[in-house]
């Protein structure tokens, strides 16, 4: 049985020195739906069933960030 992956859109906490050179948003691929994501280094924005929908939301988030 093949496990269907899902995609997680995260936003890095730029005030942390470890994230200084990371992009503002990133998409992670995962197959373990029982894992709970959370860290002071990043914020989970949303979970997606397809990479395309995650990438579309990433674009929307980055555009909103530039406007504000």
N, C-alpha and C positions, 0 to 999 in steps of 0.2 A: 504494500500500500504506500503510495506516494503522499507525503505530507505537503499541504499547500502552504507556501510562505505568506507572511504578511509583512507590511512595511510600517515603520515608525518614523514619524517626523519629529525631530528634536530641535531645540533652539539652545545654543551654548550660552552659558552665563559669561559674558565678556568681561565682567569685573574681576573674575578669578584669573590669577597670573598664568595658570596652566593652559587657559583657553585663548591666550593673547593672539596666536597666529592661526587659529582654527576658523573655518568659515562660520558665518552667523547661524546657518541652518544646515542640517544634515539628515539624510534618509538612511535608516538602518534596516536591513533585511533580517528576519528571524522566523523560526518555525516553532519555537517553544511558547505556546500561548499561556503557560502557567507561570512564566517569569514576570515578576513585577519590576518594572523599570522605575528608577528614581535616584536622584543624586543632586547634591548642591552644585555640581558642575554643569548640569543641563536641565531643561524643562521639556517634558514630553508634551507636544502640542496635539497630536492625534495619531490614531492607528488606521491603516488603509489596507484594503484587499489587493490592490494593484499598485505597481510602481508608478504608472502613469498618473493615477489620481493623487498619489503622494507628491509627485513632482509638480503637478498643477497647483496644489495647495502651498508647496514651498515657494513657488513663484509669487503667489498671492501674498503670502506672509512677508516676503522680502520687499515687494512693492509697497505694502502698507507701512513697513518699517522706514522706507525712504521718505514717504510722505509725512510721517510724524516726526 
